[in-house]
Amino acid sequence: MSYSYSGQRGFSNRPRFNMKKPVEIDKEYEATIEDVSRRGDGIAKIEGFIIFVPNTKKGEHVRFKITRVGSRFAIGELVQA
C-alpha cells in the first residue's frame, strides 16, 4: 500500500487533487437531494462526489446542469424538479 502526504491533514491512501471527477461542466445529471447545506442549497451526490444545487429541497429527485467543478465539489443549476 502506498501513502501520500497531503500536507496539513496528514497521510492519505488516495490522491487528493488528481482524482477524475464523475461530473463535467455543461452536462446534465439526475439525482435525489440527500441533504441541505448551511447556506440552504440542496446536496446531491454522484459516485460520492458532492454537488450543491440551489433552490432544491431534501427528498426531491431533480435534473440539473453542472456549472462549476471544483476539487472537492461541484455546483449545479436546476433544470427540472
N, C-alpha and C positions, 0 to 999 in steps of 0.2 A: 504494500500500500504506500502511495506517495502522498506527501503533505506539502502544502504551500503555505508560506507565512503571509498573512494578509495585513500586516502592519498593526494597527490599533486593536484589532479584535482577536488576535491570537492565531492559532492554527486552524486550518480548514482542509478537508479532504476533497474539496471541489474547487475549480477555478471560479472566481467571483465575476470578473468582467468580460471574459471571453465566451460566456455561455451563449448559445444560439437562442434567440427569443422565439417563443411559439406564436407570436403575432407580428404583423407587418403594417406599416403606415398605409392608410387609404384602403385597407381590406376590411370587409365586414365579417362579423362573427356573431354567434348567438350563445347566450349563457344565462344562467339564473343568478340574480343578485343574492349573494350569500350573507352580506352584512352591510352596514352603513359606516362610513368614516366619520371622524370627529367633525369634519367640515360639512357633512351631510351628503356626500357623494356615495352612490352605490358601489359596492365592491363585488366584482365578478372575478373568477379565476379560470384560466385556460392552461391546462397542464401545470397547475400550481403557480403560474405567473399571475400576479395581481393586476387587474385593470380597474381603474376608477371611472365610473360612468355617472356623470351628474344627472340630476332630475329623475332618479330611479329610486325604488323602494325595495326593501328586503322582501324576497319571495317572488318578485316579478321575473318572468322569463322575457328577455329583451334581445333585440338585434341592435348592434352598434358598430360604428366605424372607428377604427383606430386613428387618432390624430397626432399622437406623440408616443414614442417608445423610449424609455429610459433604461438604465442599467438594472433597476430593481422593480420597475412597474411601468404600466402604460396608461394613457388617458384615452377614453373612448367618447364618442358623441352618439347620443341616442338616435337610432334610425326608426325603430318600430318597437312598441311595447307589447 
